[in-house]
Amino acid sequence: MQPVFIAENTSQLFAVYYPPKASAISRAIIHIPAFAEEMNKSRRMVALQAQALAEQGYAVLVLDLYGTGDSSGDFSQATWQGWLENIQTAIAWLKQQGAVYIDLWALRTGALLAVDFACNHSPNSISKLLCWQPVLNGDTFVSQFLRLRVAAALFNSNAPQEKTADLKQQLMTGQALEVAGYLLNPELLKPLMVARADTIDYAGLEELCLIELVASADQEASFASQQFFNKLQQQPIQASLQKAVGDSFWASQEITTAPELIQLTTTITQQWL
């Protein structure tokens, strides 16, 4: 495990690099993180998975996007376009280390960013994408996130009582909003609000693996994921929807892990190698 800073224009992107164990670099994978506090709650799981991938022979780069973690900038300065450029910077850095093939491994809203990058902004640069508990509809996610502010106002008699629709309208008109301690840049949230996984042309990708965590082995994947998977089967791409039993580590009060998810992921990536 090696902490690294990657130069991008006048800023620095922080990442943790896991070189492949006992092998030369050939295939690398970049982790595209979840949003805001979900990213922080997931760090333990991401580190465990990164270690497992490195032991397989992957070169792994766990990236802090601009304005998050230990990278330059504040969260309020982050933009969707800037985050897309961060992925390109990470790819260039891995190629300098000797990587030939580069895959993406995304968590939650990171999946929308990853598919936008791979399919719309840098087609054919990424062949394989693995998504943990992917957010498929950015507008729905933003609504849920904004409800944190709406709920907080209910316990503060001095705070204005707001609706998520009103907050969204403020973002669309270019007004920044503070939610749960995060100042949200409209140039980050507006593209997220219109991002939908089911409207993207996946022809440039070779393989897309979706993994959902469920509470028990007899529980099905969510209806939204099953619908999305059915649509993927109509596209010229190898797609799979699988499930693992475990806790929702990105949303739990305490830091928790999902060992079955790590096992399933390494089984999939072993086939890639």
MITI-500323 format. One line per 10 residues: their letters; for each residue x negated, y negated, z negated of C-alpha. Coordinates in nm, 2 decimals. Last residue first. Example, Ala and Ser with C-alpha at 12.3 -4.5 7.8 and 13.67 -1.06 7.14 Angstrom:
residues 2
SA = -1.37,0.11,-0.71 ~ -1.23,0.45,-0.78
This chain:
residues 273
LWQQTITTTL = 0.72,1.16,1.52 ~ 1.09,1.09,1.60 ~ 1.18,1.43,1.46 ~ 1.01,1.35,1.14 ~ 1.20,1.02,1.13 ~ 1.53,1.21,1.10 ~ 1.42,1.44,0.82 ~ 1.25,1.14,0.65 ~ 1.58,0.96,0.64 ~ 1.77,1.26,0.50
QILEPATTIE = 1.53,1.30,0.22 ~ 1.53,0.93,0.13 ~ 1.91,0.92,0.13 ~ 1.92,1.23,-0.09 ~ 1.69,1.05,-0.34 ~ 1.93,0.76,-0.39 ~ 1.78,0.51,-0.63 ~ 1.89,0.27,-0.90 ~ 1.81,-0.08,-1.04 ~ 2.09,-0.17,-1.27
QSAWFSDGVA = 2.39,-0.38,-1.19 ~ 2.44,-0.19,-0.86 ~ 2.50,-0.36,-0.53 ~ 2.20,-0.26,-0.31 ~ 2.17,0.07,-0.49 ~ 2.52,0.19,-0.39 ~ 2.48,0.52,-0.56 ~ 2.41,0.85,-0.38 ~ 2.53,1.13,-0.16 ~ 2.40,1.10,0.20
KQLSAQIPQQ = 2.60,1.05,0.52 ~ 2.53,1.09,0.89 ~ 2.64,0.90,1.20 ~ 2.44,0.97,1.51 ~ 2.37,0.80,1.85 ~ 2.17,0.89,2.16 ~ 2.24,0.60,2.39 ~ 2.40,0.55,2.73 ~ 2.73,0.41,2.57 ~ 3.06,0.59,2.52
QLKNFFQQSA = 2.92,0.77,2.22 ~ 2.86,0.43,2.06 ~ 3.23,0.36,2.06 ~ 3.30,0.67,1.86 ~ 3.02,0.57,1.62 ~ 3.18,0.23,1.57 ~ 3.52,0.39,1.48 ~ 3.35,0.63,1.24 ~ 3.16,0.34,1.08 ~ 3.48,0.14,1.04
FSAEQDASAV = 3.67,0.44,0.89 ~ 3.40,0.48,0.63 ~ 3.20,0.80,0.61 ~ 3.39,1.09,0.47 ~ 3.38,1.21,0.11 ~ 3.34,1.58,0.04 ~ 2.97,1.54,-0.05 ~ 3.04,1.28,-0.32 ~ 3.00,0.91,-0.38 ~ 2.90,0.83,-0.02
LEILCLEELG = 2.60,0.66,0.12 ~ 2.61,0.58,0.49 ~ 2.35,0.66,0.75 ~ 2.36,0.53,1.11 ~ 2.10,0.65,1.36 ~ 2.05,0.46,1.69 ~ 1.84,0.62,1.97 ~ 1.71,0.51,2.31 ~ 1.79,0.15,2.29 ~ 1.81,-0.08,2.60
AYDITDARAV = 2.16,0.03,2.69 ~ 2.29,-0.08,2.35 ~ 2.53,-0.35,2.49 ~ 2.66,-0.52,2.18 ~ 3.03,-0.59,2.10 ~ 3.07,-0.32,1.84 ~ 2.79,-0.44,1.61 ~ 2.96,-0.77,1.55 ~ 2.77,-1.10,1.49 ~ 2.99,-1.41,1.50
MLPKLLEPNL = 2.96,-1.49,1.12 ~ 2.59,-1.41,1.12 ~ 2.53,-1.66,1.40 ~ 2.71,-1.93,1.18 ~ 2.54,-1.82,0.86 ~ 2.17,-1.89,0.94 ~ 2.21,-2.21,1.12 ~ 2.47,-2.31,0.86 ~ 2.19,-2.29,0.60 ~ 2.32,-2.13,0.27
LYGAVELAQG = 2.18,-2.26,-0.06 ~ 2.16,-1.95,-0.27 ~ 2.23,-1.96,-0.65 ~ 2.55,-1.75,-0.62 ~ 2.67,-1.96,-0.33 ~ 2.55,-2.31,-0.24 ~ 2.69,-2.44,0.08 ~ 2.53,-2.63,0.37 ~ 2.75,-2.83,0.60 ~ 2.71,-2.79,0.98
TMLQQKLDAT = 3.07,-2.80,1.09 ~ 3.09,-2.42,1.11 ~ 2.96,-2.40,0.75 ~ 3.24,-2.63,0.63 ~ 3.50,-2.42,0.82 ~ 3.37,-2.11,0.65 ~ 3.42,-2.28,0.31 ~ 3.77,-2.37,0.40 ~ 3.85,-2.02,0.51 ~ 3.70,-1.88,0.19
KEQPANSNFL = 3.94,-2.08,-0.02 ~ 3.84,-2.34,-0.28 ~ 3.95,-2.45,-0.63 ~ 3.73,-2.75,-0.71 ~ 3.51,-2.70,-1.01 ~ 3.58,-2.88,-1.34 ~ 3.79,-2.59,-1.48 ~ 3.51,-2.35,-1.42 ~ 3.61,-1.98,-1.45 ~ 3.81,-1.98,-1.13
AAAVRLRLFQ = 3.52,-2.16,-0.95 ~ 3.30,-1.85,-0.99 ~ 3.56,-1.65,-0.80 ~ 3.56,-1.88,-0.50 ~ 3.18,-1.89,-0.51 ~ 3.15,-1.51,-0.51 ~ 3.43,-1.51,-0.25 ~ 3.17,-1.66,-0.01 ~ 2.98,-1.33,0.00 ~ 3.29,-1.13,0.09
SVFTDGNLVP = 3.39,-1.37,0.37 ~ 3.03,-1.37,0.50 ~ 3.04,-0.98,0.52 ~ 3.37,-0.99,0.71 ~ 3.24,-1.24,0.95 ~ 2.92,-1.03,1.01 ~ 3.11,-0.72,1.11 ~ 2.91,-0.40,1.13 ~ 2.72,-0.41,0.80 ~ 2.50,-0.11,0.81
QWCLLKSISN = 2.47,0.13,0.52 ~ 2.11,0.22,0.61 ~ 2.04,0.17,0.98 ~ 1.78,0.36,1.19 ~ 1.67,0.21,1.52 ~ 1.47,0.38,1.79 ~ 1.35,0.25,2.13 ~ 1.24,-0.11,2.04 ~ 1.07,-0.33,2.30 ~ 1.33,-0.23,2.57
PSHNCAFDVA = 1.53,-0.55,2.52 ~ 1.37,-0.83,2.32 ~ 1.64,-1.09,2.24 ~ 1.97,-0.92,2.31 ~ 1.94,-0.55,2.24 ~ 1.65,-0.51,2.00 ~ 1.68,-0.84,1.83 ~ 2.06,-0.84,1.79 ~ 2.04,-0.48,1.69 ~ 1.79,-0.56,1.41
LLAGTRLAWL = 1.98,-0.87,1.29 ~ 2.30,-0.68,1.27 ~ 2.13,-0.39,1.09 ~ 1.96,-0.63,0.84 ~ 2.31,-0.71,0.73 ~ 2.30,-0.38,0.54 ~ 1.96,-0.22,0.56 ~ 1.74,-0.18,0.87 ~ 1.47,0.05,0.99 ~ 1.32,-0.06,1.32
DIYVAGQQKL = 1.08,0.14,1.55 ~ 0.75,0.05,1.70 ~ 0.55,0.26,1.94 ~ 0.18,0.19,2.02 ~ 0.05,0.07,1.68 ~ -0.32,-0.02,1.68 ~ -0.34,-0.27,1.40 ~ -0.30,-0.56,1.65 ~ 0.02,-0.38,1.76 ~ 0.14,-0.41,1.41
WAIATQINEL = 0.08,-0.78,1.40 ~ 0.27,-0.83,1.73 ~ 0.56,-0.64,1.60 ~ 0.57,-0.85,1.28 ~ 0.57,-1.17,1.48 ~ 0.86,-1.04,1.69 ~ 1.05,-0.96,1.38 ~ 0.98,-1.31,1.24 ~ 1.11,-1.46,1.56 ~ 1.45,-1.30,1.50
WGQWTAQSFD = 1.44,-1.44,1.15 ~ 1.38,-1.79,1.29 ~ 1.67,-1.75,1.53 ~ 1.90,-1.66,1.23 ~ 1.78,-1.96,1.03 ~ 1.61,-1.99,0.69 ~ 1.55,-2.33,0.55 ~ 1.79,-2.30,0.26 ~ 1.62,-1.97,0.16 ~ 1.31,-2.18,0.10
GSSDGTGYLD = 0.99,-2.16,0.30 ~ 0.69,-1.93,0.32 ~ 0.71,-1.56,0.25 ~ 0.70,-1.43,-0.11 ~ 1.06,-1.31,-0.12 ~ 1.28,-1.49,0.12 ~ 1.26,-1.82,0.32 ~ 1.11,-1.65,0.62 ~ 1.18,-1.28,0.62 ~ 1.00,-1.06,0.37
LVLVAYGQEA = 0.88,-0.76,0.57 ~ 0.82,-0.40,0.47 ~ 0.57,-0.28,0.73 ~ 0.52,0.10,0.77 ~ 0.26,0.28,0.97 ~ 0.42,0.62,1.01 ~ 0.23,0.95,0.95 ~ 0.47,1.15,0.73 ~ 0.30,1.02,0.41 ~ 0.37,0.66,0.54
LAQAQLAVMR = 0.74,0.74,0.58 ~ 0.76,0.87,0.22 ~ 0.58,0.56,0.09 ~ 0.82,0.34,0.29 ~ 1.12,0.53,0.15 ~ 1.00,0.48,-0.21 ~ 0.93,0.11,-0.15 ~ 1.27,0.05,0.01 ~ 1.45,0.22,-0.28 ~ 1.27,0.00,-0.53
RSKNMEEAFA = 1.32,-0.32,-0.33 ~ 1.70,-0.26,-0.29 ~ 1.83,-0.49,-0.57 ~ 1.62,-0.78,-0.44 ~ 1.75,-0.74,-0.08 ~ 2.11,-0.72,-0.20 ~ 2.04,-1.05,-0.38 ~ 2.00,-1.24,-0.05 ~ 2.08,-1.03,0.25 ~ 1.94,-0.68,0.33
PIHIIARSIA = 1.60,-0.62,0.47 ~ 1.46,-0.54,0.81 ~ 1.19,-0.27,0.75 ~ 0.94,-0.23,1.03 ~ 0.83,0.11,1.17 ~ 0.51,0.22,1.32 ~ 0.41,0.50,1.56 ~ 0.05,0.55,1.66 ~ -0.18,0.46,1.38 ~ -0.45,0.72,1.31
SAKPPYYVAF = -0.39,0.98,1.05 ~ -0.46,1.07,0.69 ~ -0.17,0.88,0.54 ~ -0.02,0.62,0.77 ~ -0.08,0.26,0.65 ~ 0.18,0.11,0.41 ~ 0.19,-0.26,0.46 ~ 0.38,-0.49,0.22 ~ 0.48,-0.81,0.39 ~ 0.46,-1.19,0.34
LQSTNEAIFV = 0.52,-1.42,0.63 ~ 0.30,-1.73,0.64 ~ 0.39,-2.07,0.79 ~ 0.24,-2.32,1.03 ~ 0.30,-2.11,1.35 ~ 0.34,-1.75,1.21 ~ 0.05,-1.61,1.01 ~ 0.10,-1.27,0.85 ~ 0.03,-1.24,0.48 ~ -0.05,-0.89,0.36
PQM = 0.01,-0.68,0.05 ~ -0.15,-0.33,0.11 ~ 0.00,0.00,0.00
